[in-house]
Amino acid sequence: MTQAWIAERTKAFDSSGIRKVFDLAAQMKDPINLSIGQPDFDVPDSVREACIEAIRGGKNSYSLTQGAPVLREKLQAQIDAEYGHADRKVFVSSGTSGGLVLAMLSLVNPGDEVIIFDPYFVMYEPLVSLVGGRAVLIDTYPDFRIDLDRVASAVTPRTKLILLNSPANPTGVTATQEEIRGLAALAAERNIALLSDEIYRAFLYDGPFDSPARYNEQTIVIDGFSKSHAMTGWRVGFAHGPSAVIDTMVKLQQYSFVCAPHPAQWAAASALDVDVQGYVDAYRRKRDMIYDGLSDLYEIVKPGGAFYAFPKVPWGTGTEFVTEAIRNRLLIIPGGIFSRHDTHFRLSYAAADSVIARGIEVLRALAKGPVAT
């Protein structure tokens, strides 16, 4: 009887396949877990202490919907210093996922088209469907580079938004300056909104970070503290962009998430002063460990950022290969969850070196075919 109550919009997508792997991990004894997209280091001590102090100091009520001044004003000063735009406003969202939801609700009307690069973060396409839009996927295989001519050809009168994620989940690939500048120019010329998901901007291994907001002042940016400071459970993100867009997102937050967790916002203000370069250096080494350990047997694009790699399976489909990996207690994610292609798999090297080494050992054995047990 209750099945008839369920809204049609929810039937456009299934529960995340990543969650299913997480559930499987919870049931396995001593799995080799290279599936989880969160840092393996803990929240820095000073950030934890700042949160505890905020709780003890009574910062437990609602904050302003747009964010507690202690964090929002600090973010605004940093963003102003980086970009110097006359109209670039920031607000604090309930996680970067919350920021993405609010951006989609603010920008996309039913029937609008949203350009997304395939492979993509698992949340993007369902979010577009949820708000009544239509995802237009631009294939980036085999090297996961952005073909600007292909993007231009995909633009129609219904195109409302281009969604960029660099460094990218699931591939770890970082867009080049030419790609970023070209997308920024195309969006400006065609009067298309450009949304840049920059949650992995801290994790760059081979060069400085670049944002389309440098080249297009109308770019909307989503960012946060989940990856850079391991604050995945604290739900503090932020968005910045033109005031008309940000004010609309704040209005919608007032009637949905209300605000980000107040004590965690005080902690995030402290996090802005923490140097994370040591973590970045550690993940660069882990990246090299994965690439050096697999590149002779797997077709793999060397990740330039984030903490993922996206190898092509050496046999079968991505789903078949991952099923065999899980049978050998190695938890990885089939690429079809992130893509229209079922040819790759995602692994996360946000793990202890010993776990990575065990994972490499299993993957090297699996490269030759299913392992007999």
C-alpha positions as CSV (number, residue, x, y, z in Angstrom):
1,M,0.0,0.0,0.0
2,T,2.7,2.5,1.0
3,Q,4.6,1.9,-2.3
4,A,2.0,4.0,-4.1
5,W,3.0,7.0,-1.9
6,I,6.6,7.1,-3.2
7,A,7.2,10.1,-5.5
8,E,8.0,9.3,-9.1
9,R,11.2,11.5,-9.0
10,T,12.8,9.0,-6.7
11,K,12.5,6.2,-9.2
12,A,14.9,7.8,-11.6
13,F,17.9,6.3,-9.7
14,D,18.9,3.5,-7.4
15,S,20.7,3.6,-4.1
16,S,24.4,4.3,-4.5
17,G,26.4,1.2,-5.5
18,I,29.2,2.6,-3.3
19,R,27.0,2.3,-0.2
20,K,26.4,-1.3,-1.1
21,V,30.1,-2.0,-1.1
22,F,30.4,-0.1,2.3
23,D,27.7,-2.4,3.7
24,L,29.6,-5.4,2.4
25,A,32.8,-4.1,4.0
26,A,31.0,-4.0,7.4
27,Q,30.2,-7.7,7.1
28,M,33.6,-8.9,6.0
29,K,36.4,-9.9,8.3
30,D,39.7,-8.1,7.6
31,P,38.8,-6.9,4.1
32,I,41.4,-5.1,1.9
33,N,39.4,-1.9,1.7
34,L,40.3,0.4,-1.2
35,S,36.7,1.5,-1.7
36,I,36.2,4.4,0.8
37,G,36.5,7.9,-0.5
38,Q,37.6,9.6,2.7
39,P,41.0,10.3,4.2
40,D,42.6,7.7,6.4
41,F,44.1,10.3,8.6
42,D,42.1,11.8,11.5
43,V,40.8,15.3,12.0
44,P,43.8,17.5,13.1
45,D,44.1,17.9,16.9
46,S,43.6,21.7,16.8
47,V,40.4,21.3,14.8
48,R,39.0,18.8,17.2
49,E,39.9,21.0,20.2
50,A,38.2,23.9,18.5
51,C,35.0,21.9,18.2
52,I,35.1,20.8,21.8
53,E,35.7,24.3,22.9
54,A,32.8,25.5,20.8
55,I,30.5,22.9,22.3
56,R,31.6,23.7,25.9
57,G,31.3,27.4,25.1
58,G,27.6,27.1,24.2
59,K,27.9,27.3,20.4
60,N,25.2,24.6,20.1
61,S,22.2,26.6,18.7
62,Y,21.4,27.3,15.1
63,S,23.9,29.5,13.3
64,L,22.9,32.1,10.8
65,T,21.6,30.2,7.7
66,Q,24.4,31.7,5.6
67,G,27.0,30.6,8.1
68,A,28.5,31.6,11.4
69,P,30.4,34.9,11.0
70,V,33.5,33.3,12.6
71,L,33.8,31.0,9.5
72,R,32.0,32.9,6.8
73,E,33.9,36.2,7.2
74,K,37.2,34.3,7.2
75,L,36.3,32.4,4.0
76,Q,35.1,35.7,2.4
77,A,38.5,37.3,3.1
78,Q,40.4,34.4,1.6
79,I,38.2,34.2,-1.5
80,D,38.5,38.0,-2.0
81,A,42.2,37.7,-1.8
82,E,42.4,34.9,-4.3
83,Y,40.0,36.2,-6.9
84,G,39.4,39.9,-6.3
85,H,35.9,39.8,-7.9
86,A,33.5,42.6,-7.4
87,D,30.6,40.2,-7.0
88,R,31.8,37.0,-5.3
89,K,29.9,36.0,-2.2
90,V,30.3,32.9,0.1
91,F,28.0,31.0,2.3
92,V,28.4,27.9,4.5
93,S,26.5,24.8,3.3
94,S,25.7,21.6,5.1
95,G,28.5,19.7,3.5
96,T,29.5,19.9,-0.1
97,S,26.7,17.5,-1.0
98,G,24.3,20.0,0.5
99,G,25.9,22.7,-1.6
100,L,25.4,20.7,-4.7
101,V,21.8,20.0,-3.9
102,L,21.1,23.7,-3.4
103,A,23.0,24.7,-6.5
104,M,20.9,22.3,-8.6
105,L,17.7,23.5,-7.1
106,S,18.7,27.1,-7.6
107,L,19.8,26.8,-11.2
108,V,18.0,24.0,-13.0
109,N,14.5,24.1,-14.2
110,P,12.6,21.0,-15.4
111,G,13.7,20.2,-18.9
112,D,17.0,22.1,-18.6
113,E,20.2,20.3,-19.8
114,V,23.2,19.9,-17.6
115,I,26.5,18.9,-19.2
116,I,28.5,16.3,-17.1
117,F,31.8,14.6,-18.0
118,D,31.7,10.8,-18.0
119,P,33.0,9.3,-15.7
120,Y,31.5,11.4,-13.0
121,F,30.9,11.6,-9.2
122,V,28.0,9.2,-8.5
123,M,25.8,12.0,-7.1
124,Y,25.7,14.2,-10.2
125,E,23.3,12.5,-12.6
126,P,20.7,11.6,-9.9
127,L,20.7,15.2,-8.7
128,V,20.0,16.5,-12.2
129,S,17.1,14.0,-12.5
130,L,15.8,14.9,-9.0
131,V,15.3,18.6,-10.0
132,G,13.8,17.6,-13.4
133,G,16.8,18.3,-15.6
134,R,18.4,16.1,-18.2
135,A,22.0,15.1,-17.9
136,V,24.0,15.3,-21.1
137,L,27.1,13.1,-20.7
138,I,30.3,14.0,-22.5
139,D,32.5,10.9,-22.9
140,T,36.1,11.5,-21.9
141,Y,37.5,8.0,-22.4
142,P,40.2,6.7,-22.7
143,D,42.4,9.4,-21.1
144,F,39.7,11.4,-19.3
145,R,40.6,14.6,-21.0
146,I,38.0,17.3,-21.9
147,D,37.4,17.8,-25.6
148,L,36.2,21.4,-25.9
149,D,34.9,20.9,-29.4
150,R,32.8,18.0,-28.2
151,V,31.4,20.2,-25.3
152,A,30.6,23.0,-27.7
153,S,28.8,20.6,-30.0
154,A,26.7,19.3,-27.1
155,V,25.4,22.8,-26.2
156,T,21.7,23.4,-27.2
157,P,19.2,26.1,-26.4
158,R,18.2,24.0,-23.3
159,T,21.8,23.9,-21.9
160,K,21.7,25.6,-18.5
161,L,24.8,24.3,-16.7
162,I,28.2,22.7,-17.1
163,L,29.5,20.7,-14.2
164,L,33.3,20.4,-13.7
165,N,35.0,18.3,-11.1
166,S,38.8,18.8,-11.0
167,P,40.7,17.0,-9.4
168,A,38.1,14.4,-10.3
169,N,36.3,11.6,-8.6
170,P,36.5,8.8,-9.7
171,T,39.6,9.2,-12.0
172,G,41.9,11.4,-10.0
173,V,42.5,13.3,-13.3
174,T,43.2,17.0,-13.1
175,A,41.9,19.3,-15.9
176,T,44.6,21.2,-17.7
177,Q,44.8,25.0,-17.8
178,E,43.7,24.9,-21.4
179,E,40.7,22.8,-20.6
180,I,39.7,24.9,-17.7
181,R,40.2,28.2,-19.5
182,G,38.3,26.9,-22.5
183,L,35.3,25.8,-20.5
184,A,35.2,29.1,-18.7
185,A,35.3,31.0,-22.0
186,L,32.6,28.7,-23.6
187,A,30.3,29.1,-20.6
188,A,30.7,32.9,-20.7
189,E,30.2,33.1,-24.5
190,R,27.0,31.0,-24.4
191,N,25.6,32.4,-21.2
192,I,25.7,29.0,-19.5
193,A,26.2,28.6,-15.7
194,L,29.5,26.9,-14.8
195,L,29.6,24.9,-11.5
196,S,33.1,23.9,-10.3
197,D,33.2,21.1,-7.7
198,E,36.6,21.8,-6.0
199,I,36.4,19.5,-2.9
200,Y,39.7,17.9,-3.8
201,R,41.6,21.1,-4.6
202,A,44.0,20.6,-1.7
203,F,45.2,17.2,-3.2
204,L,47.3,18.2,-6.2
205,Y,50.5,16.3,-6.9
206,D,52.1,17.6,-10.1
207,G,51.3,21.3,-10.2
208,P,49.3,24.2,-8.7
209,F,45.5,24.2,-8.5
210,D,43.5,26.1,-11.2
211,S,39.9,27.1,-11.1
212,P,37.6,28.3,-13.9
213,A,36.6,31.1,-11.5
214,R,40.0,32.7,-12.4
215,Y,38.8,33.1,-16.0
216,N,35.0,33.4,-15.6
217,E,33.8,35.6,-12.8
218,Q,30.3,34.0,-12.9
219,T,31.6,30.6,-12.0
220,I,29.9,29.0,-9.0
221,V,32.4,27.0,-6.8
222,I,31.6,24.2,-4.3
223,D,34.2,23.4,-1.7
224,G,34.5,22.2,1.9
225,F,36.5,20.5,4.6
226,S,35.6,16.9,4.3
227,K,38.6,15.7,2.3
228,S,41.3,18.3,3.1
229,H,40.8,18.0,6.9
230,A,39.1,14.5,7.1
231,M,35.9,16.2,8.4
232,T,33.6,13.9,6.3
233,G,31.2,13.4,9.2
234,W,31.1,17.0,10.3
235,R,29.1,18.3,7.3
236,V,30.7,21.7,6.7
237,G,31.0,22.9,3.1
238,F,30.8,26.2,1.4
239,A,29.9,27.7,-1.9
240,H,30.9,31.0,-3.6
241,G,29.9,32.8,-6.7
242,P,27.7,35.6,-8.0
243,S,25.5,37.1,-5.2
244,A,22.2,36.4,-7.1
245,V,23.0,32.7,-7.1
246,I,24.4,32.5,-3.6
247,D,21.5,34.5,-2.1
248,T,19.1,32.0,-3.8
249,M,21.0,29.0,-2.4
250,V,20.9,30.6,1.1
251,K,17.1,31.1,0.8
252,L,16.7,27.4,-0.1
253,Q,19.0,26.3,2.7
254,Q,16.8,28.2,5.1
255,Y,13.9,26.0,4.1
256,S,15.8,22.7,3.9
257,F,19.1,22.2,5.8
258,V,18.6,25.4,7.9
259,C,22.4,25.6,8.6
260,A,25.6,23.6,8.8
261,P,26.3,22.2,12.3
262,H,27.2,25.2,14.4
263,P,30.1,23.8,16.5
264,A,31.6,22.3,13.4
265,Q,31.7,25.7,11.8
266,W,33.9,27.0,14.6
267,A,36.1,24.0,14.1
268,A,36.3,24.7,10.3
269,A,37.3,28.3,11.0
270,S,40.3,26.8,13.0
271,A,40.9,24.3,10.1
272,L,41.6,27.2,7.7
273,D,44.8,27.8,9.7
274,V,46.0,24.2,9.5
275,D,48.8,23.3,7.0
276,V,47.8,20.1,5.2
277,Q,50.9,19.9,3.0
278,G,52.1,16.9,5.0
279,Y,48.9,15.0,4.1
280,V,49.3,16.0,0.5
281,D,52.9,14.7,0.4
282,A,51.8,11.4,2.0
283,Y,49.1,10.9,-0.7
284,R,51.4,11.8,-3.5
285,R,53.6,8.9,-2.3
286,K,50.6,6.6,-2.0
287,R,49.6,7.7,-5.6
288,D,53.0,6.7,-6.8
289,M,52.8,3.4,-4.9
290,I,49.6,2.5,-6.7
291,Y,50.7,3.6,-10.1
292,D,54.1,2.0,-9.9
293,G,52.5,-1.2,-8.6
294,L,49.9,-1.6,-11.3
295,S,50.8,0.3,-14.5
296,D,52.8,-2.6,-16.1
297,L,49.7,-4.8,-15.9
298,Y,46.8,-2.4,-16.1
299,E,45.8,0.5,-18.4
300,I,45.8,3.3,-15.9
301,V,45.9,7.1,-16.3
302,K,48.2,8.5,-13.6
303,P,46.1,10.5,-11.2
304,G,47.1,14.2,-10.9
305,G,45.0,14.8,-7.7
306,A,42.4,13.6,-5.3
307,F,43.1,10.1,-3.9
308,Y,41.6,7.8,-6.6
309,A,42.8,5.8,-9.5
310,F,40.5,4.4,-12.3
311,P,42.2,1.4,-14.0
312,K,40.7,-0.4,-17.0
313,V,39.9,-4.0,-16.2
314,P,42.2,-6.5,-17.9
315,W,39.4,-9.0,-18.6
316,G,35.6,-9.2,-18.4
317,T,33.4,-6.3,-17.5
318,G,34.0,-3.9,-14.6
319,T,31.3,-5.6,-12.6
320,E,32.6,-9.1,-13.2
321,F,36.1,-8.1,-12.3
322,V,35.1,-6.3,-9.1
323,T,32.9,-9.3,-8.1
324,E,36.1,-11.5,-8.4
325,A,38.1,-8.9,-6.4
326,I,35.5,-9.0,-3.6
327,R,35.6,-12.8,-3.6
328,N,39.3,-12.3,-2.8
329,R,38.4,-9.8,0.0
330,L,39.5,-6.8,-2.0
331,L,36.9,-4.0,-1.9
332,I,36.9,-1.7,-4.9
333,I,34.1,0.0,-6.8
334,P,32.9,-1.0,-10.3
335,G,33.3,1.8,-12.8
336,G,29.8,1.4,-14.1
337,I,28.5,3.2,-11.0
338,F,30.3,6.4,-12.2
339,S,29.8,5.9,-15.9
340,R,27.8,4.6,-18.9
341,H,30.8,2.3,-19.5
342,D,31.4,-0.8,-17.4
343,T,35.1,-1.2,-18.3
344,H,37.0,0.2,-15.3
345,F,37.1,0.2,-11.5
346,R,37.8,2.8,-8.9
347,L,40.2,2.3,-6.1
348,S,40.9,4.7,-3.3
349,Y,44.5,5.0,-2.0
350,A,43.3,6.8,1.1
351,A,44.5,3.8,3.1
352,A,47.4,2.6,5.1
353,D,50.5,1.6,3.1
354,S,50.1,-2.0,4.3
355,V,46.5,-2.1,3.0
356,I,47.6,-0.6,-0.4
357,A,50.4,-3.2,-0.6
358,R,47.9,-6.0,0.0
359,G,45.6,-4.6,-2.6
360,I,48.3,-4.3,-5.2
361,E,49.2,-8.0,-4.6
362,V,45.7,-9.1,-5.2
363,L,45.3,-6.9,-8.3
364,R,48.5,-8.2,-9.8
365,A,47.2,-11.7,-9.3
366,L,43.8,-10.9,-10.7
367,A,45.3,-9.3,-13.8
368,K,45.9,-12.8,-15.2
369,G,42.3,-13.9,-14.6
370,P,40.1,-15.2,-11.8
371,V,42.1,-16.5,-8.9
372,A,41.4,-20.2,-8.0
373,T,40.6,-20.8,-4.4
